[in-house]
Amino acid sequence: MRINEDDWIGVTVDKNSNTNYIPPEIVTRQNIQNIVDQYNHSQKAAADAWRIFTALSKVQPFQDGNK
């Protein structure tokens, strides 16, 4: 349930195809656990760390980009 409709934002992924990423309205513990599990099963290289950072950032972006 969104308390403030202004907080419901999307991120344009590809302006040519008008593809947008809309974060989930509700983030569960399982959503976070899936991200952690994905990292734990990775080679834990720098690129894997960036992937987990990006995945965590995507579940709750802020309007001003201040993650």
N, CA, C and O atoms as a Tripos MOL2 file, in Angstrom:
@<TRIPOS>MOLECULE
protein
  268   267    67     0     0
PROTEIN
NO_CHARGES

@<TRIPOS>ATOM
      1 N           0.8400   -1.1660    0.0000 N.3       1 MET1
      2 CA          0.0000    0.0000    0.0000 C.3       1 MET1
      3 C           0.8900    1.2370    0.0000 C.2       1 MET1
      4 O           1.6960    1.4320    0.9100 O.2       1 MET1
      5 N           0.7420    2.0560   -1.0100 N.am      2 ARG2
      6 CA          1.5090    3.3050   -1.0650 C.3       2 ARG2
      7 C           0.8360    4.3430   -0.1840 C.2       2 ARG2
      8 O          -0.3650    4.5850   -0.3050 O.2       2 ARG2
      9 N           1.5950    4.9440    0.6850 N.am      3 ILE3
     10 CA          1.0810    6.0090    1.5290 C.3       3 ILE3
     11 C           1.0560    7.3170    0.7480 C.2       3 ILE3
     12 O           0.0880    8.0740    0.8210 O.2       3 ILE3
     13 N           2.1140    7.5730    0.0120 N.am      4 ASN4
     14 CA          2.2510    8.8150   -0.7430 C.3       4 ASN4
     15 C           2.3950    8.4700   -2.2230 C.2       4 ASN4
     16 O           3.4000    7.8830   -2.6220 O.2       4 ASN4
     17 N           1.4190    8.8210   -3.0300 N.am      5 GLU5
     18 CA          1.4580    8.4990   -4.4530 C.3       5 GLU5
     19 C           2.6810    9.1040   -5.1440 C.2       5 GLU5
     20 O           3.1300    8.5800   -6.1630 O.2       5 GLU5
     21 N           3.2280   10.2020   -4.6050 N.am      6 ASP6
     22 CA          4.4230   10.8080   -5.1980 C.3       6 ASP6
     23 C           5.6450    9.9040   -5.0660 C.2       6 ASP6
     24 O           6.6160   10.0680   -5.8040 O.2       6 ASP6
     25 N           5.6050    8.9590   -4.1400 N.am      7 ASP7
     26 CA          6.7220    8.0430   -3.9480 C.3       7 ASP7
     27 C           6.7110    6.8950   -4.9420 C.2       7 ASP7
     28 O           7.6790    6.1380   -5.0150 O.2       7 ASP7
     29 N           5.6480    6.7510   -5.6990 N.am      8 TRP8
     30 CA          5.5590    5.6640   -6.6760 C.3       8 TRP8
     31 C           6.2060    6.1310   -7.9570 C.2       8 TRP8
     32 O           5.6090    6.8780   -8.7330 O.2       8 TRP8
     33 N           7.4310    5.6880   -8.1750 N.am      9 ILE9
     34 CA          8.1850    6.1550   -9.3270 C.3       9 ILE9
     35 C           8.6200    4.9760  -10.1770 C.2       9 ILE9
     36 O           8.6280    3.8330   -9.7200 O.2       9 ILE9
     37 N           8.9730    5.2600  -11.3920 N.am     10 GLY10
     38 CA          9.5210    4.2640  -12.2880 C.3      10 GLY10
     39 C          10.8120    4.7820  -12.8710 C.2      10 GLY10
     40 O          11.0940    5.9800  -12.8340 O.2      10 GLY10
     41 N          11.5870    3.8730  -13.4060 N.am     11 VAL11
     42 CA         12.8590    4.2300  -14.0070 C.3      11 VAL11
     43 C          12.8030    3.8250  -15.4740 C.2      11 VAL11
     44 O          12.5140    2.6710  -15.7920 O.2      11 VAL11
     45 N          13.0790    4.7680  -16.3650 N.am     12 THR12
     46 CA         13.1040    4.4470  -17.7860 C.3      12 THR12
     47 C          14.3480    3.6280  -18.0850 C.2      12 THR12
     48 O          15.4720    4.0780  -17.8600 O.2      12 THR12
     49 N          14.1360    2.4280  -18.5920 N.am     13 VAL13
     50 CA         15.2340    1.5160  -18.8920 C.3      13 VAL13
     51 C          15.7050    1.7180  -20.3250 C.2      13 VAL13
     52 O          16.9020    1.6960  -20.6090 O.2      13 VAL13
     53 N          14.7460    1.9120  -21.2210 N.am     14 ASP14
     54 CA         15.0740    2.0870  -22.6310 C.3      14 ASP14
     55 C          14.0800    3.0680  -23.2310 C.2      14 ASP14
     56 O          12.9200    2.7270  -23.4600 O.2      14 ASP14
     57 N          14.5380    4.2760  -23.4840 N.am     15 LYS15
     58 CA         13.6210    5.3050  -23.9890 C.3      15 LYS15
     59 C          13.1420    5.0030  -25.4060 C.2      15 LYS15
     60 O          12.0730    5.4670  -25.8020 O.2      15 LYS15
     61 N          13.9080    4.2410  -26.1720 N.am     16 ASN16
     62 CA         13.4940    3.9160  -27.5420 C.3      16 ASN16
     63 C          12.2950    2.9700  -27.5690 C.2      16 ASN16
     64 O          11.4160    3.1040  -28.4200 O.2      16 ASN16
     65 N          12.2600    2.0230  -26.6480 N.am     17 SER17
     66 CA         11.1360    1.0790  -26.6170 C.3      17 SER17
     67 C          10.1240    1.4560  -25.5390 C.2      17 SER17
     68 O           9.1320    0.7550  -25.3350 O.2      17 SER17
     69 N          10.3820    2.5730  -24.8490 N.am     18 ASN18
     70 CA          9.5000    3.0430  -23.7780 C.3      18 ASN18
     71 C           9.3510    1.9760  -22.6850 C.2      18 ASN18
     72 O           8.2680    1.7800  -22.1350 O.2      18 ASN18
     73 N          10.4600    1.2920  -22.3840 N.am     19 THR19
     74 CA         10.4730    0.2750  -21.3460 C.3      19 THR19
     75 C          10.8040    0.9240  -20.0150 C.2      19 THR19
     76 O          11.8010    1.6350  -19.8900 O.2      19 THR19
     77 N           9.9610    0.6750  -19.0210 N.am     20 ASN20
     78 CA         10.1620    1.2480  -17.6970 C.3      20 ASN20
     79 C          10.2330    0.1450  -16.6540 C.2      20 ASN20
     80 O           9.5910   -0.8980  -16.7830 O.2      20 ASN20
     81 N          11.0240    0.3940  -15.6190 N.am     21 TYR21
     82 CA         11.0620   -0.5090  -14.4700 C.3      21 TYR21
     83 C          10.2360    0.1380  -13.3690 C.2      21 TYR21
     84 O          10.4980    1.2740  -12.9730 O.2      21 TYR21
     85 N           9.2530   -0.5790  -12.8830 N.am     22 ILE22
     86 CA          8.4290   -0.1190  -11.7690 C.3      22 ILE22
     87 C           8.7480   -1.0300  -10.5870 C.2      22 ILE22
     88 O           8.5770   -2.2450  -10.6850 O.2      22 ILE22
     89 N           9.2070   -0.4650   -9.4730 N.am     23 PRO23
     90 CA          9.5500   -1.3070   -8.3280 C.3      23 PRO23
     91 C           8.3050   -1.9570   -7.7410 C.2      23 PRO23
     92 O           7.1940   -1.4590   -7.9230 O.2      23 PRO23
     93 N           8.4900   -3.0630   -7.0420 N.am     24 PRO24
     94 CA          7.3370   -3.7070   -6.4150 C.3      24 PRO24
     95 C           6.7210   -2.7990   -5.3550 C.2      24 PRO24
     96 O           7.4200   -2.0530   -4.6700 O.2      24 PRO24
     97 N           5.4020   -2.8800   -5.2370 N.am     25 GLU25
     98 CA          4.7250   -2.0590   -4.2340 C.3      25 GLU25
     99 C           5.0650   -2.5380   -2.8240 C.2      25 GLU25
    100 O           5.2060   -1.7390   -1.8990 O.2      25 GLU25
    101 N           5.1930   -3.8530   -2.6790 N.am     26 ILE26
    102 CA          5.5300   -4.4390   -1.3790 C.3      26 ILE26
    103 C           6.7920   -5.2780   -1.5510 C.2      26 ILE26
    104 O           6.8670   -6.1420   -2.4240 O.2      26 ILE26
    105 N           7.7790   -5.0070   -0.7030 N.am     27 VAL27
    106 CA          9.0210   -5.7800   -0.7060 C.3      27 VAL27
    107 C           8.9780   -6.6910    0.5130 C.2      27 VAL27
    108 O           8.8220   -6.2350    1.6460 O.2      27 VAL27
    109 N           9.1190   -7.9820    0.2570 N.am     28 THR28
    110 CA          9.0630   -8.9540    1.3470 C.3      28 THR28
    111 C          10.4650   -9.3900    1.7570 C.2      28 THR28
    112 O          11.4440   -9.1390    1.0540 O.2      28 THR28
    113 N          10.5350  -10.0320    2.8840 N.am     29 ARG29
    114 CA         11.8190  -10.6000    3.3250 C.3      29 ARG29
    115 C          12.3330  -11.5990    2.2880 C.2      29 ARG29
    116 O          13.5390  -11.7100    2.0660 O.2      29 ARG29
    117 N          11.4100  -12.3220    1.6570 N.am     30 GLN30
    118 CA         11.8150  -13.3070    0.6510 C.3      30 GLN30
    119 C          12.4390  -12.6270   -0.5570 C.2      30 GLN30
    120 O          13.3840  -13.1570   -1.1410 O.2      30 GLN30
    121 N          11.9220  -11.4470   -0.9500 N.am     31 ASN31
    122 CA         12.5280  -10.6990   -2.0530 C.3      31 ASN31
    123 C          13.9890  -10.3880   -1.7370 C.2      31 ASN31
    124 O          14.8670  -10.5660   -2.5800 O.2      31 ASN31
    125 N          14.2370   -9.9240   -0.5220 N.am     32 ILE32
    126 CA         15.6020   -9.5800   -0.1120 C.3      32 ILE32
    127 C          16.4490  -10.8490    0.0000 C.2      32 ILE32
    128 O          17.6070  -10.8610   -0.4160 O.2      32 ILE32
    129 N          15.8790  -11.9030    0.5540 N.am     33 GLN33
    130 CA         16.6190  -13.1580    0.6940 C.3      33 GLN33
    131 C          17.0280  -13.7080   -0.6670 C.2      33 GLN33
    132 O          18.1270  -14.2460   -0.8060 O.2      33 GLN33
    133 N          16.1720  -13.5840   -1.6680 N.am     34 ASN34
    134 CA         16.5120  -14.0480   -3.0180 C.3      34 ASN34
    135 C          17.7290  -13.2980   -3.5660 C.2      34 ASN34
    136 O          18.5830  -13.8920   -4.2230 O.2      34 ASN34
    137 N          17.8030  -12.0050   -3.2970 N.am     35 ILE35
    138 CA         18.9490  -11.2050   -3.7490 C.3      35 ILE35
    139 C          20.2210  -11.6660   -3.0330 C.2      35 ILE35
    140 O          21.2680  -11.8320   -3.6590 O.2      35 ILE35
    141 N          20.1220  -11.8690   -1.7320 N.am     36 VAL36
    142 CA         21.2800  -12.3270   -0.9480 C.3      36 VAL36
    143 C          21.7110  -13.7170   -1.4060 C.2      36 VAL36
    144 O          22.9040  -13.9770   -1.5580 O.2      36 VAL36
    145 N          20.7530  -14.6050   -1.6260 N.am     37 ASP37
    146 CA         21.0860  -15.9610   -2.0890 C.3      37 ASP37
    147 C          21.7900  -15.9240   -3.4380 C.2      37 ASP37
    148 O          22.7380  -16.6740   -3.6730 O.2      37 ASP37
    149 N          21.3250  -15.0540   -4.3180 N.am     38 GLN38
    150 CA         21.9560  -14.9430   -5.6360 C.3      38 GLN38
    151 C          23.4290  -14.5480   -5.4690 C.2      38 GLN38
    152 O          24.3010  -15.0930   -6.1460 O.2      38 GLN38
    153 N          23.6960  -13.6130   -4.5800 N.am     39 TYR39
    154 CA         25.0820  -13.2110   -4.3350 C.3      39 TYR39
    155 C          25.8750  -14.3540   -3.6960 C.2      39 TYR39
    156 O          27.0120  -14.6200   -4.0860 O.2      39 TYR39
    157 N          25.2750  -15.0220   -2.7200 N.am     40 ASN40
    158 CA         25.9870  -16.1090   -2.0290 C.3      40 ASN40
    159 C          26.3520  -17.2480   -2.9640 C.2      40 ASN40
    160 O          27.3220  -17.9640   -2.7140 O.2      40 ASN40
    161 N          25.5980  -17.4260   -4.0300 N.am     41 HIS41
    162 CA         25.8840  -18.4820   -4.9960 C.3      41 HIS41
    163 C          26.7310  -17.9860   -6.1710 C.2      41 HIS41
    164 O          26.9730  -18.7240   -7.1260 O.2      41 HIS41
    165 N          27.1730  -16.7480   -6.0930 N.am     42 SER42
    166 CA         28.0060  -16.1880   -7.1620 C.3      42 SER42
    167 C          29.4820  -16.4360   -6.8440 C.2      42 SER42
    168 O          29.8200  -17.0190   -5.8140 O.2      42 SER42
    169 N          30.3420  -15.9860   -7.7410 N.am     43 GLN43
    170 CA         31.7860  -16.1000   -7.5090 C.3      43 GLN43
    171 C          32.2890  -14.9830   -6.5970 C.2      43 GLN43
    172 O          33.4640  -14.9610   -6.2320 O.2      43 GLN43
    173 N          31.4160  -14.0720   -6.2340 N.am     44 LYS44
    174 CA         31.7200  -12.9510   -5.3390 C.3      44 LYS44
    175 C          32.8050  -12.0300   -5.9030 C.2      44 LYS44
    176 O          33.6400  -11.4930   -5.1760 O.2      44 LYS44
    177 N          32.7590  -11.8730   -7.2000 N.am     45 ALA45
    178 CA         33.6660  -10.9380   -7.8700 C.3      45 ALA45
    179 C          33.0890   -9.5290   -7.7290 C.2      45 ALA45
    180 O          31.9580   -9.3530   -7.2760 O.2      45 ALA45
    181 N          33.8730   -8.5430   -8.1180 N.am     46 ALA46
    182 CA         33.4180   -7.1550   -8.0200 C.3      46 ALA46
    183 C          32.1020   -6.9500   -8.7800 C.2      46 ALA46
    184 O          31.2180   -6.2330   -8.3110 O.2      46 ALA46
    185 N          31.9760   -7.5710   -9.9380 N.am     47 ALA47
    186 CA         30.7470   -7.4290  -10.7280 C.3      47 ALA47
    187 C          29.5440   -8.0050   -9.9770 C.2      47 ALA47
    188 O          28.4310   -7.4950  -10.1040 O.2      47 ALA47
    189 N          29.7640   -9.0590   -9.2000 N.am     48 ASP48
    190 CA         28.6770   -9.6420   -8.4130 C.3      48 ASP48
    191 C          28.2410   -8.6970   -7.2940 C.2      48 ASP48
    192 O          27.0540   -8.6000   -6.9820 O.2      48 ASP48
    193 N          29.2000   -8.0070   -6.6990 N.am     49 ALA49
    194 CA         28.8700   -7.0160   -5.6700 C.3      49 ALA49
    195 C          28.0520   -5.8750   -6.2610 C.2      49 ALA49
    196 O          27.1030   -5.4010   -5.6360 O.2      49 ALA49
    197 N          28.4110   -5.4390   -7.4480 N.am     50 TRP50
    198 CA         27.6340   -4.3830   -8.1150 C.3      50 TRP50
    199 C          26.2260   -4.8670   -8.4360 C.2      50 TRP50
    200 O          25.2640   -4.1070   -8.3320 O.2      50 TRP50
    201 N          26.1080   -6.1390   -8.8260 N.am     51 ARG51
    202 CA         24.7770   -6.6860   -9.1260 C.3      51 ARG51
    203 C          23.8870   -6.6740   -7.8930 C.2      51 ARG51
    204 O          22.7110   -6.3230   -7.9840 O.2      51 ARG51
    205 N          24.4380   -7.0570   -6.7310 N.am     52 ILE52
    206 CA         23.6120   -7.0680   -5.5180 C.3      52 ILE52
    207 C          23.2510   -5.6380   -5.1050 C.2      52 ILE52
    208 O          22.1290   -5.3800   -4.6670 O.2      52 ILE52
    209 N          24.1920   -4.7210   -5.2440 N.am     53 PHE53
    210 CA         23.8990   -3.3200   -4.9380 C.3      53 PHE53
    211 C          22.7670   -2.8030   -5.8300 C.2      53 PHE53
    212 O          21.8470   -2.1340   -5.3600 O.2      53 PHE53
    213 N          22.8510   -3.1200   -7.1060 N.am     54 THR54
    214 CA         21.8210   -2.6800   -8.0530 C.3      54 THR54
    215 C          20.4810   -3.3190   -7.7340 C.2      54 THR54
    216 O          19.4520   -2.6430   -7.7500 O.2      54 THR54
    217 N          20.4820   -4.6060   -7.4480 N.am     55 ALA55
    218 CA         19.2330   -5.3030   -7.1400 C.3      55 ALA55
    219 C          18.5720   -4.7160   -5.8930 C.2      55 ALA55
    220 O          17.3600   -4.5020   -5.8700 O.2      55 ALA55
    221 N          19.3650   -4.4610   -4.8650 N.am     56 LEU56
    222 CA         18.8180   -3.8590   -3.6450 C.3      56 LEU56
    223 C          18.3090   -2.4440   -3.8950 C.2      56 LEU56
    224 O          17.2760   -2.0460   -3.3570 O.2      56 LEU56
    225 N          19.0260   -1.6970   -4.7000 N.am     57 SER57
    226 CA         18.6100   -0.3310   -5.0160 C.3      57 SER57
    227 C          17.3090   -0.3100   -5.8030 C.2      57 SER57
    228 O          16.4880    0.5920   -5.6360 O.2      57 SER57
    229 N          17.1240   -1.2970   -6.6530 N.am     58 LYS58
    230 CA         15.9360   -1.3310   -7.4970 C.3      58 LYS58
    231 C          14.6620   -1.6480   -6.7260 C.2      58 LYS58
    232 O          13.5750   -1.2670   -7.1600 O.2      58 LYS58
    233 N          14.7700   -2.3360   -5.5970 N.am     59 VAL59
    234 CA         13.5390   -2.6760   -4.8840 C.3      59 VAL59
    235 C          12.9270   -1.4780   -4.1730 C.2      59 VAL59
    236 O          11.7420   -1.4990   -3.8420 O.2      59 VAL59
    237 N          13.7130   -0.4380   -3.9340 N.am     60 GLN60
    238 CA         13.1450    0.7390   -3.3040 C.3      60 GLN60
    239 C          13.8770    2.0140   -3.7360 C.2      60 GLN60
    240 O          14.6120    2.6030   -2.9440 O.2      60 GLN60
    241 N          13.6820    2.4380   -4.9740 N.am     61 PRO61
    242 CA         14.3210    3.6760   -5.3960 C.3      61 PRO61
    243 C          13.6430    4.8730   -4.7530 C.2      61 PRO61
    244 O          12.4930    4.7870   -4.3230 O.2      61 PRO61
    245 N          14.3460    5.9730   -4.6900 N.am     62 PHE62
    246 CA         13.8010    7.2060   -4.1510 C.3      62 PHE62
    247 C          13.6660    8.2230   -5.2820 C.2      62 PHE62
    248 O          14.4050    8.1700   -6.2650 O.2      62 PHE62
    249 N          12.7250    9.1450   -5.1370 N.am     63 GLN63
    250 CA         12.4710   10.1440   -6.1720 C.3      63 GLN63
    251 C          13.7200   10.9130   -6.5540 C.2      63 GLN63
    252 O          13.9510   11.1760   -7.7340 O.2      63 GLN63
    253 N          14.5300   11.2800   -5.5620 N.am     64 ASP64
    254 CA         15.6840   12.1290   -5.8300 C.3      64 ASP64
    255 C          16.9430   11.3310   -6.1690 C.2      64 ASP64
    256 O          18.0160   11.9090   -6.3420 O.2      64 ASP64
    257 N          16.8160   10.0160   -6.2640 N.am     65 GLY65
    258 CA         17.9690    9.1900   -6.5970 C.3      65 GLY65
    259 C          18.9260    8.9670   -5.4570 C.2      65 GLY65
    260 O          19.9890    8.3750   -5.6430 O.2      65 GLY65
    261 N          18.5610    9.4380   -4.2630 N.am     66 ASN66
    262 CA         19.4200    9.3310   -3.0980 C.3      66 ASN66
    263 C          19.2180    7.9660   -2.4600 C.2      66 ASN66
    264 O          18.3310    7.7980   -1.6230 O.2      66 ASN66
    265 N          20.0180    7.0060   -2.8390 N.am     67 LYS67
    266 CA         19.8690    5.6460   -2.3020 C.3      67 LYS67
    267 C          20.6920    5.5200   -1.0690 C.2      67 LYS67
    268 O          20.7160    4.4560   -0.4500 O.2      67 LYS67
@<TRIPOS>BOND
     1     1     2 1
     2     2     3 1
     3     3     4 2
     4     3     5 am
     5     5     6 1
     6     6     7 1
     7     7     8 2
     8     7     9 am
     9     9    10 1
    10    10    11 1
    11    11    12 2
    12    11    13 am
    13    13    14 1
    14    14    15 1
    15    15    16 2
    16    15    17 am
    17    17    18 1
    18    18    19 1
    19    19    20 2
    20    19    21 am
    21    21    22 1
    22    22    23 1
    23    23    24 2
    24    23    25 am
    25    25    26 1
    26    26    27 1
    27    27    28 2
    28    27    29 am
    29    29    30 1
    30    30    31 1
    31    31    32 2
    32    31    33 am
    33    33    34 1
    34    34    35 1
    35    35    36 2
    36    35    37 am
    37    37    38 1
    38    38    39 1
    39    39    40 2
    40    39    41 am
    41    41    42 1
    42    42    43 1
    43    43    44 2
    44    43    45 am
    45    45    46 1
    46    46    47 1
    47    47    48 2
    48    47    49 am
    49    49    50 1
    50    50    51 1
    51    51    52 2
    52    51    53 am
    53    53    54 1
    54    54    55 1
    55    55    56 2
    56    55    57 am
    57    57    58 1
    58    58    59 1
    59    59    60 2
    60    59    61 am
    61    61    62 1
    62    62    63 1
    63    63    64 2
    64    63    65 am
    65    65    66 1
    66    66    67 1
    67    67    68 2
    68    67    69 am
    69    69    70 1
    70    70    71 1
    71    71    72 2
    72    71    73 am
    73    73    74 1
    74    74    75 1
    75    75    76 2
    76    75    77 am
    77    77    78 1
    78    78    79 1
    79    79    80 2
    80    79    81 am
    81    81    82 1
    82    82    83 1
    83    83    84 2
    84    83    85 am
    85    85    86 1
    86    86    87 1
    87    87    88 2
    88    87    89 am
    89    89    90 1
    90    90    91 1
    91    91    92 2
    92    91    93 am
    93    93    94 1
    94    94    95 1
    95    95    96 2
    96    95    97 am
    97    97    98 1
    98    98    99 1
    99    99   100 2
   100    99   101 am
   101   101   102 1
   102   102   103 1
   103   103   104 2
   104   103   105 am
   105   105   106 1
   106   106   107 1
   107   107   108 2
   108   107   109 am
   109   109   110 1
   110   110   111 1
   111   111   112 2
   112   111   113 am
   113   113   114 1
   114   114   115 1
   115   115   116 2
   116   115   117 am
   117   117   118 1
   118   118   119 1
   119   119   120 2
   120   119   121 am
   121   121   122 1
   122   122   123 1
   123   123   124 2
   124   123   125 am
   125   125   126 1
   126   126   127 1
   127   127   128 2
   128   127   129 am
   129   129   130 1
   130   130   131 1
   131   131   132 2
   132   131   133 am
   133   133   134 1
   134   134   135 1
   135   135   136 2
   136   135   137 am
   137   137   138 1
   138   138   139 1
   139   139   140 2
   140   139   141 am
   141   141   142 1
   142   142   143 1
   143   143   144 2
   144   143   145 am
   145   145   146 1
   146   146   147 1
   147   147   148 2
   148   147   149 am
   149   149   150 1
   150   150   151 1
   151   151   152 2
   152   151   153 am
   153   153   154 1
   154   154   155 1
   155   155   156 2
   156   155   157 am
   157   157   158 1
   158   158   159 1
   159   159   160 2
   160   159   161 am
   161   161   162 1
   162   162   163 1
   163   163   164 2
   164   163   165 am
   165   165   166 1
   166   166   167 1
   167   167   168 2
   168   167   169 am
   169   169   170 1
   170   170   171 1
   171   171   172 2
   172   171   173 am
   173   173   174 1
   174   174   175 1
   175   175   176 2
   176   175   177 am
   177   177   178 1
   178   178   179 1
   179   179   180 2
   180   179   181 am
   181   181   182 1
   182   182   183 1
   183   183   184 2
   184   183   185 am
   185   185   186 1
   186   186   187 1
   187   187   188 2
   188   187   189 am
   189   189   190 1
   190   190   191 1
   191   191   192 2
   192   191   193 am
   193   193   194 1
   194   194   195 1
   195   195   196 2
   196   195   197 am
   197   197   198 1
   198   198   199 1
   199   199   200 2
   200   199   201 am
   201   201   202 1
   202   202   203 1
   203   203   204 2
   204   203   205 am
   205   205   206 1
   206   206   207 1
   207   207   208 2
   208   207   209 am
   209   209   210 1
   210   210   211 1
   211   211   212 2
   212   211   213 am
   213   213   214 1
   214   214   215 1
   215   215   216 2
   216   215   217 am
   217   217   218 1
   218   218   219 1
   219   219   220 2
   220   219   221 am
   221   221   222 1
   222   222   223 1
   223   223   224 2
   224   223   225 am
   225   225   226 1
   226   226   227 1
   227   227   228 2
   228   227   229 am
   229   229   230 1
   230   230   231 1
   231   231   232 2
   232   231   233 am
   233   233   234 1
   234   234   235 1
   235   235   236 2
   236   235   237 am
   237   237   238 1
   238   238   239 1
   239   239   240 2
   240   239   241 am
   241   241   242 1
   242   242   243 1
   243   243   244 2
   244   243   245 am
   245   245   246 1
   246   246   247 1
   247   247   248 2
   248   247   249 am
   249   249   250 1
   250   250   251 1
   251   251   252 2
   252   251   253 am
   253   253   254 1
   254   254   255 1
   255   255   256 2
   256   255   257 am
   257   257   258 1
   258   258   259 1
   259   259   260 2
   260   259   261 am
   261   261   262 1
   262   262   263 1
   263   263   264 2
   264   263   265 am
   265   265   266 1
   266   266   267 1
   267   267   268 2
@<TRIPOS>SUBSTRUCTURE
     1 MET1         2 RESIDUE 1 A MET
     2 ARG2         6 RESIDUE 1 A ARG
     3 ILE3        10 RESIDUE 1 A ILE
     4 ASN4        14 RESIDUE 1 A ASN
     5 GLU5        18 RESIDUE 1 A GLU
     6 ASP6        22 RESIDUE 1 A ASP
     7 ASP7        26 RESIDUE 1 A ASP
     8 TRP8        30 RESIDUE 1 A TRP
     9 ILE9        34 RESIDUE 1 A ILE
    10 GLY10       38 RESIDUE 1 A GLY
    11 VAL11       42 RESIDUE 1 A VAL
    12 THR12       46 RESIDUE 1 A THR
    13 VAL13       50 RESIDUE 1 A VAL
    14 ASP14       54 RESIDUE 1 A ASP
    15 LYS15       58 RESIDUE 1 A LYS
    16 ASN16       62 RESIDUE 1 A ASN
    17 SER17       66 RESIDUE 1 A SER
    18 ASN18       70 RESIDUE 1 A ASN
    19 THR19       74 RESIDUE 1 A THR
    20 ASN20       78 RESIDUE 1 A ASN
    21 TYR21       82 RESIDUE 1 A TYR
    22 ILE22       86 RESIDUE 1 A ILE
    23 PRO23       90 RESIDUE 1 A PRO
    24 PRO24       94 RESIDUE 1 A PRO
    25 GLU25       98 RESIDUE 1 A GLU
    26 ILE26      102 RESIDUE 1 A ILE
    27 VAL27      106 RESIDUE 1 A VAL
    28 THR28      110 RESIDUE 1 A THR
    29 ARG29      114 RESIDUE 1 A ARG
    30 GLN30      118 RESIDUE 1 A GLN
    31 ASN31      122 RESIDUE 1 A ASN
    32 ILE32      126 RESIDUE 1 A ILE
    33 GLN33      130 RESIDUE 1 A GLN
    34 ASN34      134 RESIDUE 1 A ASN
    35 ILE35      138 RESIDUE 1 A ILE
    36 VAL36      142 RESIDUE 1 A VAL
    37 ASP37      146 RESIDUE 1 A ASP
    38 GLN38      150 RESIDUE 1 A GLN
    39 TYR39      154 RESIDUE 1 A TYR
    40 ASN40      158 RESIDUE 1 A ASN
    41 HIS41      162 RESIDUE 1 A HIS
    42 SER42      166 RESIDUE 1 A SER
    43 GLN43      170 RESIDUE 1 A GLN
    44 LYS44      174 RESIDUE 1 A LYS
    45 ALA45      178 RESIDUE 1 A ALA
    46 ALA46      182 RESIDUE 1 A ALA
    47 ALA47      186 RESIDUE 1 A ALA
    48 ASP48      190 RESIDUE 1 A ASP
    49 ALA49      194 RESIDUE 1 A ALA
    50 TRP50      198 RESIDUE 1 A TRP
    51 ARG51      202 RESIDUE 1 A ARG
    52 ILE52      206 RESIDUE 1 A ILE
    53 PHE53      210 RESIDUE 1 A PHE
    54 THR54      214 RESIDUE 1 A THR
    55 ALA55      218 RESIDUE 1 A ALA
    56 LEU56      222 RESIDUE 1 A LEU
    57 SER57      226 RESIDUE 1 A SER
    58 LYS58      230 RESIDUE 1 A LYS
    59 VAL59      234 RESIDUE 1 A VAL
    60 GLN60      238 RESIDUE 1 A GLN
    61 PRO61      242 RESIDUE 1 A PRO
    62 PHE62      246 RESIDUE 1 A PHE
    63 GLN63      250 RESIDUE 1 A GLN
    64 ASP64      254 RESIDUE 1 A ASP
    65 GLY65      258 RESIDUE 1 A GLY
    66 ASN66      262 RESIDUE 1 A ASN
    67 LYS67      266 RESIDUE 1 A LYS
